[in-house]
Amino acid sequence: MNRFVIAEPRKCIGCNTCMAACTEAHRKQGLQAHPRLTVMRIGDDTGPVLCHQCEDAPCARVCPVDAITFGADAILLNEQTCIGCKMCALACPFGAITPSGTGIAGVAGIAVATPSHSAALDPLLAWDIGVRSVAVKCDLCAFSGDGPACVRVCPTAALYAADADATRQAAAVKRTLAAAAPVSPETPLASLEGLAP
């Protein structure tokens, strides 16, 4: 089973600390500085959206250059291999992949230090002269022995890393709660009576 980060919207206060930590951690590693998660706001509710590290990852299946691959316990992205075709961003069912780019000096003699497009322009449509756009997705901060930066800095513990053990523990707790749930005569019970074999 792949590891992944779970977000609990009920605990999220929308402070964007997770996004800032993600940006800083990846910038220090020489990777794209764009945050690998996005805090969404819907009405009064907020919650981070990030890669679910899908077992049958659509993003990896559509990548024409195998820049996104299946790892031992995560879906891996190689920024150097990525050609910026944006197919993975279109295939992701959660919208957790964002094309982003860092300026590359000397491309055709033109260097653009900052993006020249409107911030309102959709990232799938945006492009800048001299900027090579690549896919950006959660990598679980694989370069860090301390785990994902977003999980470490969340002030309300709205984010936590999950693996096979955490999933088994959560399922055991839910089974215990379901078995201990009170049953009354008014509660309809599932029945197989009357069903044809």
Long-range contacts (C-beta under 8 A, 24 or more apart in sequence): 1-55, 1-73, 1-163, 1-164, 1-167, 2-53, 2-54, 2-55, 2-73, 2-74, 2-75, 3-53, 3-73, 3-74, 3-140, 3-161, 3-162, 3-163, 4-51, 4-52, 4-53, 4-74, 4-140, 4-161, 4-162, 5-37, 5-50, 5-138, 5-140, 5-148, 5-150, 5-151, 5-159, 5-160, 5-161, 5-162, 6-159, 6-160, 6-161, 6-162, 7-37, 7-47, 7-48, 7-49, 7-50, 7-158, 7-159, 8-47, 8-158, 8-159, 8-160, 9-45, 9-46, 9-47, 9-158, 10-158, 11-156, 11-157, 11-158, 12-39, 12-46, 12-47, 12-48, 12-156, 12-158, 13-46, 13-155, 13-156, 13-158, 14-39, 14-41, 14-46, 15-155, 17-153, 17-154, 17-155, 18-48, 18-149, 18-150, 18-153, 18-154, 18-159, 19-48, 19-150, 20-153, 21-149, 21-150, 21-152, 21-153, 22-149, 22-150, 24-149, 25-141, 25-144, 25-149, 26-141, 29-143, 31-79, 32-79, 32-100, 32-101, 32-102, 32-134, 32-136, 33-100, 33-102, 34-98, 34-100, 34-136, 36-136, 36-137, 36-138, 36-139, 36-150, 37-96, 37-138, 37-150, 38-95, 38-96, 38-98, 47-158, 48-150, 48-158, 48-159, 49-94, 49-95, 49-96, 50-94, 50-96, 50-138, 50-150, 51-75, 51-92, 51-94, 51-96, 51-97, 51-137, 51-138, 52-94, 52-96, 53-138, 53-140, 54-93, 58-88, 58-91, 58-92, 58-93, 59-88, 59-89, 59-91, 59-92, 59-97, 59-135, 59-137, 60-88, 61-91, 62-87, 62-88, 62-90, 62-91, 63-87, 63-88, 67-134, 67-135, 68-135, 68-137, 73-163, 74-139, 74-140, 74-142, 75-137, 76-139, 76-142, 77-135, 77-136, 77-137, 77-139, 79-134, 79-135, 82-134, 82-135, 83-134, 84-132, 84-133, 84-134, 84-135, 86-124, 86-133, 86-135, 88-135, 88-137, 89-123, 89-124, 89-135, 90-124, 92-137, 96-137, 96-138, 97-135, 97-136, 97-137, 98-123, 98-135, 98-136, 98-137, 99-123, 99-124, 99-126, 99-133, 99-134, 99-135, 99-136, 100-133, 100-134, 100-136, 101-128, 101-131, 101-132, 101-133, 101-134, 102-131, 102-132, 103-128, 103-130, 103-131, 104-130, 104-131, 104-132, 105-130, 107-132
